[in-house]
Amino acid sequence: MYAQVIVDIAHSQVDKIFEYSCPDGTSVGSRVKVPFGGRYADGFVIGVSAVSTFPPEKVKPVKEVFDESPALVPECFSLMERISSRYKVPKASALRLFLPSEMRLGKVREIYKKIAKVKDISVQISSSAKKQKEALNFLAEQKSYDYTELCSLFGRGAVNALIEKGAVELEKVKINRNPFAGVKGEGCEKVLTEEQQRAVSSVENSDKRVHLIHGVTGSGKTEIYLHVISDVLKLGKTAIFLVPEISLTPQMLSQLRARFKGEAAILHSGLSAGEKFDEWWRLRSGEAKIAVGARSAIFAPLENLGVIIVDEEHDQSYFSETAPRYSTLDIARFRAEYNGCKLILGSATPSVESYEKAKSGEYNLITLKKRINGRPLPEIIISDMRKEVRRGNNSAFSSALREELDKTLSDGNQAIIFLNRRGYSQKVLCRDCGYVAKCEHCDVTLTYHSEDDCLKCHYCGAKYKMLTACPQCGGLHVRYGGTGTQRVVADLKAAFPSARILRMDNDTVSGKDGHYKILSSFANKQADILVGTQMVAKGHDFPSVTLVGILDADMSLQFEDYRSGERTFQLITQVSGRSGRAGESGKVVLQTYCPENYILRFAVNYDYEGFFENEIRVRKATYFPPYALICRVMVMGYDEEKALAALKEVYLAVEALQQSDKDEFIFLNKMRSPIKKIQEKFRFQVLMRLKSDKYLKQIYDLAAKYSDAHTLVYVEENPAALS
């Protein structure tokens, strides 16, 4: 037998199929070790044949076949071709997406434990061997027992003697490392409202592949997802359930465990290598039939998919920031087509592109206009911070927010304070000369963190000592500028000393259960106020939260990005939706320095339709997505001159395309990136707007041509951020 193998080396020069002789029984999808270039390399079997295309004496043998059953499902290879062709990456890079990295590198294996069982109770044991008798009698009562624990109770010598005499036998049992073992299934199947039942029927009876559920916050989208999954499992099929934030995964897992027991497996980057390995194999073996997780769970090794669900489909975390730079929605659409299954996108604030496709009839649009408990959406109060400053209030909290917080705490309810900026202070500056502390490795301002009394770079992670004097002029008037979540907590403790406060941001969550511990504490009312970044904005359901405070609501409007208005509307709507989800009405205090902004007015009235109609008109008139394609060619390198030279080459090549078809190019220019340097790498970009993807392949080819060991050149389509 001969195996066609893709070697696990992500380089264009070896991006081809190699042939090796292999043992009988080697299957497509198996991982193998093969001789390659004077050494051994891992590879993936993508085909097996009885005859070789080369003289048999020239074909080297496979050294080892990993795994008892093939790791990769047949669908992987179709998707590999799609990803490799679409994003211009080696096939090995595409295949790596389907395997946990530690498993692929051989750093993790199954773990087993030895179980002792009685084999022959009638074996004669000397009257002087008391420990042996005790151990055998104990084991006869217990039926089976962990070998190590049995040895600790009766002594290893006694237990081993019983094994030698044939009285006891050992059995190897595989142990599953269970992530979130402490997460208990909560909730039960609920009776659907009329609106929800209509939504489920629409999904199951529509002949369209993609369904967009546009439902207000608290309208019960999750229950619709669970009902669809239940119906899919009854047909013997499987499901993928994606959420945008790791923080949402334990909550979703809890509901899935309540409904589907051990059939749900979790996949995300916060798991240990062993946990990820075991959960992955539970899905691959068919023991688990539902994969739940963040972006990478779209590559779950499930066969016979019946539904793929992408919750909060608008979220920018569904775009990969490393090669291959894929869109999760693109991968989901491909897998849905391959399996002939449904793809459900859900959001209270769908992306403009998705909603346009739904309005045009390409997607099946399902609308949920009511909260399931009939409660109204929370009232949003706009607080003009310009007036607060004129009144002499320079704190982070408006008088309206202070009053509402005081009332909320007095009533025994809970509040969420949202600020999408971590740390204590956004920047540290010198009042004498205007110096602002910046990272030595990145072109970004350092953030002060009071708990560590240091300055941190949020791009490369570098830490610096806090300044006692200005390094530029020697002045001692160094002060903080801007407010982060740490400072908000400090100010809240000063204003409300009896309040119990939790903080949730990248600095406070660590390990796979960091999010879960904070959210569980808050859900169990062990805290009165939760302060956090966008981690607290989506999907969470806290019945006692009746107040949400949004600090610096228009911060995202200041970004030079065509999506800034859309993101601001989405963020305000999502975080507002955390309030008033149970018995009592909710309130939201939205603090802003530009209350007249039309985006805020749409958000205050929860007017997504009005926002969409306005936004789509602007984009159509100015040729922005979905009416054009934004393409960015990024050029990065440690050597500024070499990076600049590559930028010029790329630009001239793209300009030649433009000259041949000027109507296709709406805009084309080259420039430094807004953030000029990250982790010592200088950053440049060729930015263009195209009427279609007509020249996308040539642009990807150009990027590959000018990318080398010194300079990285890559393409981004409709990038999530233009910084």
Secondary structure, 3 states (H helix, E strand, C coil): CEEEEEECCCCHHHCCCEEEECCCCCCCCCEEEEEECCEEEEEEEEEEECCCCCCHHHCCECCEECCCCCCCCCHHHHHHHHHHHHHCCCHHHHHHCCCCHHHHCCCCCCEEEEEEEECCCCCCCCCCCHHHHHHHHHHHHHCEEEHHHHHHHHCHHHHHHHHHCCCEEEEEEEECCCCCCCCCCCCCCCCCCHHHHHHHHHHHHCCCCEEEEEECCCCCHHHHHHHHHHHHHHCCCEEEEECCCHHHHHHHHHHHHHHHHHHEEEECCCCCHHHHHHHHHHHHHCCCCEEEECHHHHHCCCCCEEEEEEECCCCHHHECCCCCCCEHHHHHHHHHHHHCCEEEEEECCCCHHHHHHHHCCCCEEEEECCCCCCCCCCEEEEEEHHHHHHCCCCCCCCHHHHHHHHHHHHCCCEEEEECCCCCCECEEEECCCCCECECCCCCCECEEECCCCEEECCCCCCEEECCCCCCCCCCCCEEEECCCHHHHHHHHHHHCCCCCEEEECCCCCCCCCHHHHHHHHHHCCCCCEEEECHHHCCCCCCCCEEEEEECCCCHHHHCCCCCHHHHHHHHHHHHHCCCCCCCCCCEEEEEECCCCCHHHHHHHCCCHHHHHHHHHHHHHHHCCCCCCEEEEEEEEECCHHHHHHHHHHHHHHHHHHHHHCHHHEEEEEEEEEEEEEECCEEEEEEEEEECCCCCHHHHHHHHHHHCCCCEEEEEEECCCCCC
